[in-house]
Amino acid sequence: MNVCFIMYPWDEIIPEDDTTLALIKECVKRKHGVAMCIPADLTIRNSVTTANCSVISRMDKTPSSLKSFYNKVELREEMLPLAGFDVIFFRANPPLDPIMLNFLDSVKDDVFIMNSLEGMREANNKLYTAAFGDAHSNIIPATHVSKSKNYLIRQIKESKADKMILKPLNGYGGSGVILIEKSAMSNVNSLLDFYINNSDGSSSYVILQDYIEGADQGDVRILILNGEPVGAMKRVPGKEDHRSNVSAGGSVQRHALTKEEKALCKQIGPKLVNDGLYFVGIDVIGGKLVEVNVMSPGGITYINKVYKLKTKIEEKVIDFLEMKVMDKLQAFDRRSRLRKAVEDA
């Protein structure tokens, strides 16, 4: 099969830790065609959606380590039609560019896209998590989303907890996540001004969330493939930062899913699949769902390292892609045969 990764720039990759590189390497190892582009490389040419792609030259032997693979990859530039690929694997970092999705709308019926465009439209920011909470479940912490400073201040004052979490709606990798305390209310006004008010005069939504006890001990990243957990790790904050994201200085440890976490995955898995969100990373603290990461969930390389897995997670992901492509080809072949039977009648 031929796969196009829409991702971040190749030269920004940190080889030893990059989930996208692990997925690319697995594709190359299986002799699949691989091309890469960034969202800005998409264009429409003669009414055909194309991309200025970096195509990976075929390798006789794929290096075993990610760093060696990265250093030995040979790239060539080609302008290619996106409808010619079997799979488009979306791995660009947030925030999501809605115009970029409009480009992909023209090929969504021809190519299997991971994750689906409608799913990403719905789930690209942290509001999606709220869809899993209702009056009969308690799987998400109390969450407020607003751009009204007065409303947010009132929620902080009325909260029974001494601490809350404040974060931007479209942040990722732990960027902009801060801990606020009632004992430091004098700082809240200026913090909210900074988060809500933009330099161009517009305003942005922020999320205010109850602090979950035990969050200072870290969170759990669970990778979910086709509605089922395929790997997990505990992320522990560094000494000088409350955030557990590895990009923010956190470290990773082995983690066996608890009964509570398994039940959470079982509860949200069907909705993820129904929304076309086949490969996601969820963040869990104290059994509560904090975030659903759908654009470029990471963690594969870290989980592989701490568990020394025989069947690595990227292998399961590419197995899934191969299955989806085969299903699509078989459906097309069946439709063609049935159409021919009608035409020949």
Secondary structure, DSSP 8 states (H G I E B T S, - for coil): -EEEEE-S-GGG--GGG-HHHHHHHHHHHTT-EEEEE-GGGEEEETTEEEEEEEEE---SS--SSHHHHHHH--EEEEEEEGGG-SEEEE---SS--HHHHHHHHTTTTTSEEES-HHHHHHHSSGGGGGGG--TT---S--EEEES-HHHHHHHHHH-SSSEEEEEETT--TTTT-EEEEGGGGGGHHHHHHHHHB-TTS-B--EEEEE--TTGGG-EEEEEEETTEEEEEEEEE--TT-S---GGGT-EEEE----HHHHHHHHHHHHHHHHTT--EEEEEEETTEEEEEE-SS---HHHHHHHHT-SS-HHHHHHHHHHHHHHHHHHHHHHHHHHHHHHHH-
